[in-house]
Amino acid sequence: MRLDTTRFAERRTAKLAAGALVVNAFVWGVSWWPFRQLQGYGLHPLWATALVYLMVAAALLMLPVKAWRSFAAHPQLWFLAAASGFTNVGFNWAVTVGDVVRVVLLFYLMPAWSVLVAWALLGEKPTWGSLLRLLLAMLGVLVVLKQPDSPWPVPQGSADWLAIMGGFSFAVTNALLRKYSHTPSSSRMLAIFGGSGLLATAVALLGMWQQTVPAPALLAAGIPLLFGLSLAFMASNAALQYGAARLAAGTTAIVMLTEILFASGSAAALGAAQFSPRILLGGSLIVLAAVLAAVAPSANEESGAKSP
């Protein structure tokens, strides 16, 4: 009876953890819509990103955990702050100005980039399997990028470049989270949100100086949406922390792929994406590479070493 009770509790915890990850994926998958709405209210996506993340960072600073003290004690977290900043600037800006499905697919090259990033930052040499997944994902990207009126499969416009940069930065962020796993979680959260807010502010100010980004302006009707988006991101991060801590990394990665479904479904319903056989084929290859990366054994398992 006690064993049955334990198994029931474990299954319940796993279901709750998976549900929490789905909540996180849902928030990110549909986040393009509030960012576009805020742009309609007069707030450029860079300024929206800056305000949302700085509000969350300010909330973290007011918590009694004193995250700033641990952050100051670990200056290497500034690298995590920068990587997270480029991730969010790239993704949030791209989904606001580009085709949502195309942007999300290019962003989810992250598992492929992770092969190269883990080699450079963590010393994890790629296996033949990881290299094949990398080639599969890159083939999918070539299919997505190829336009009928272009002889070469190259990024078409700023949204493509921003999405690719965001995905690569996301891979760097994940690698640095592993590299700095010994630091307090509250300090890592502060680095992620604070770095995203500060970098978005810096890029927005640079854009203003070059007259490519308008000054921040927000109609009163957009203020509740801005606060709601901040709360949603705080909740999604808490959900991610809860789910990722209770499920295997491969399971987490697979569940997080539901973000593509949420983004594609919402974009299709609201007319913010164009579907074509080429997009579906290239996207299938990218998603397949991500799934294979999620179910593949870790570097430690492949080498026969014990997981920490």
N, C-alpha and C positions, 0 to 999 in steps of 0.2 A: 504493500500500500504506500509506504513511504517513497519507494522508487517511482511508482506511478505519479505520485504528487510532484516529485522532483522533475520528472520528464514533462509533466503538464506545465509546470512553471517555466521550464526552459523553452518550450514551444511558444508559450504566451509571450515571453520576453523577446524571442526571435521575431514573432509577428509584429509586436510593438516597434521593434527596431527597424524592421523592413518598412512598416508604415511611416515611421519618422523619416526615413530616407526618401520615400515617395513624396512626402510633404515638401522636403527640401528640393527635390527635382521639380515638383509642380511650381513652387515659387520662382525658381530660376527659369523654368520653361515658359512661363507666361509673363515674366518681368519685362519683356519687350513692350507690352501694351502700356503699362503705367509710364514707362520712360517716353514713349511716343506721345502719350497724353500730356505729360509735363512739358514736352517740347511744344505742343500745341498751345499750352498756357504761357509760353514765352520763356521756358527754362531749357537751355541747351543741355543735351545729355551729359556733357562734362560737368556742368554746374550741378545738375541733378545728382550725379554720382558723388560729387564732392560733398554736397549737403547731406545726403542720405548716410554716407559712411562716416562723416565727421560727427553726425548726431549719435550714431551708434558708438563711436569711439568715446564721445563725451559721456555717454551712459556707462560705459565700462569703467571710465576713470572715477565715476561717482560711487561705484560698488566698493564694499569694504575689503575686497581682496587685495587692494593695492597693486594692481597689475603694473603700474608705471615703475614701481621700485624694482621688480624683477626684470622689466624691460631694460631699465638703465644698467642693471647688472649683467646683461647679456647683449652687448652692442652688435653681435652678429645678427640679431633679429632685424636689423635695418635692411639686410639683404632680403629677408622674407617680406618686409614691408614693401620694398621696391618691386619684387616679383608679383606680389598680390596686387599692387597698384596698377602695373601694366596689364595684368589679367582683367581686372574690372574695367579699366579705361577702354581696353580693346573690345571686350564683349559688349558692354553697355552702349558704347558709341556705335558699334557695328549693327546691333539689332535694331537700333533706332533709325538708321539711315539706309539699311540694306534689306535684301530679301531674307526673311527670318530663317527659313529652312536652310538656305544656302549658307548663311552665317553660322548656324548651329552645327551644321555638318563640318565646315572647315574648322570651327573651334574644337570639335571632338576628334581632331587629329592628336589631341593630348596624349592618349595611350601610345601612339606611335612616337611622338617626340620624346616620351619618357624613356624609351630605349637609349637614345643618345644622351639625354640629360643625366640619367642614372649612371651611365658610364663615366661622364665627365665629373659629376659632383660626388657620387657615392662609390666610385670605383667598381661598379658592377658591370663586368664585361658581358656584352650581348651574346646570347646563344643563337644557334641557327634558327630556332623557332621564333625568337623575338625579331630577328632580321627579316624573316619571311613575313611576319605580321606587319613590320614596317613597310616592306615593299607592297603588300596588299593595300595598306592604307594609302600609300602614295599613289598607287594606281587608281584608287577611288577618287583621290583629289584631282588627278589629271582628267578624269572623266567629268567631274563636277565643273572644273574650270574651263573646259573646252567649250567655246562658243561657236555657233555656226558661221559667224562672220569673222572669226579670228583663226589664223592658221596655226597658232600655238596655244597650248593650254596654260595661260598665264592669268594671274589675278586681274579681275575687271573692276577697277575702281577702288576707292578707299575702304569700303565695307569689307571686301575680300582680304585686303592687307591687314586691317584691324582684327578680323576674326582669326587669321593665321597667327598674328602676333599674340593675341589673347590666349590661344590654345597652347602655344609654345611657352608663354609665361606661366600658364596654369601647370604645365608639366614641371617647370622650375619650382613653382610654389610647393607642389606636392613633394618634390625631392627635398626641398629645404625643410619642410615639416618633418620629414623622416630624419634628416640630418640633425635638426635641433629638437628632437623629441624629448631630450632631457630637460628642456626649459619648461617653466610653468605654463599650463594651457591658457591661463588668463592673459599672460604676456604675449603668447602667440596670437590670440584673438585680437589683442590691442594692436599688434603689428599688422595684422591683415586689414582690419578696418581703418586704423589710423593711416597706414601707408596708402591705402586706396583713396582715402579722402584727401590726403596731402598731395599725392601725385596728380589726381584729377584737378585739384585747384591749381597746381603749377602749370599743367598743360593748358587749362582754360585761360589762365593769365597770359601765357605765351601766345595763345590763339587770339586773345584780345589785342595784344601788342601788334600782331601781324594782321589784325582786322579780318580774321577768318572765323572767330567765335564772338558772338554778341555778348554784351554785358549781361549779367544775371538780372532777370526780371521775371516775376511770377505773379499771375493774376490771383486774386484772393481765392477763387474757386479751386485752384490747384494746391493750396496749402494742406487741406485734409489728405489729399492723395500723397503728398510728399511724406507726411508723418506716417500714413498707413504703409507706405513702401518701406520706410525705416523699420517699423515694427515687424513687417513681414520678413525682412532680411535677418533681423535679430532672432525671430522664431525659427527661421529655416536653418540658421547656423546652429542654434541649440538642438534642433532636430538632427542635424548632421553629426554633431558631437555625440549625441545619444546613440544614434544608429550605428555609426562607424565603430564605436567602442564595443559594440556587442555582437557584431557580425564579422565573418571572415572578410579580408580585403577583397577577394574575388567576388564574393556575394555583394558587397557594397558597390563595387564598380558596375556590376550587371544591373542592380536596381537603379543606380544613378543614370543609366542609359535611358530610363523612362523620360528624362528631360527632353530628349529628342521627340518622343511621342507627344508630350504636352506642347512643346513649341510648334511642332508640325500641325497638330490638331487645331490649336488656337489660331495659328496663322492661316490655315485653310478656311476656318470658320469666319474669320474677319478679313479675308482677302489681302493678307500681307505677305503672301508667298506664291511663287509660280512652280507648279509641279510639271515635270516632263520625264519621259523615259530616261533621259541622260542623268537627271538629278536623282531619280530613283535608283538607277544602276550604281552610280558613283556613291550615293549615300549608303546603299546596301553593303558595298565593299568596305567603306569606312566603319560602319557599325559592326560588320563581321570581324574586322581586325580588332576592334575594341572588345568585343565579346571574347575572342580568342585570348586576348591579353588578360582579361579578367579571370578566365578559367585556367590559365596556364599556371604551373607551379612557380613559386617564388624563386628568386636567385638562390636563397639558402637551401630550399628544398631540392633544387636541381643539382646543387653541389654536394648534397648529403649532409649539410651542416644543420644544427638545431636552430629553430627559430627562437629569438630572444623572448 
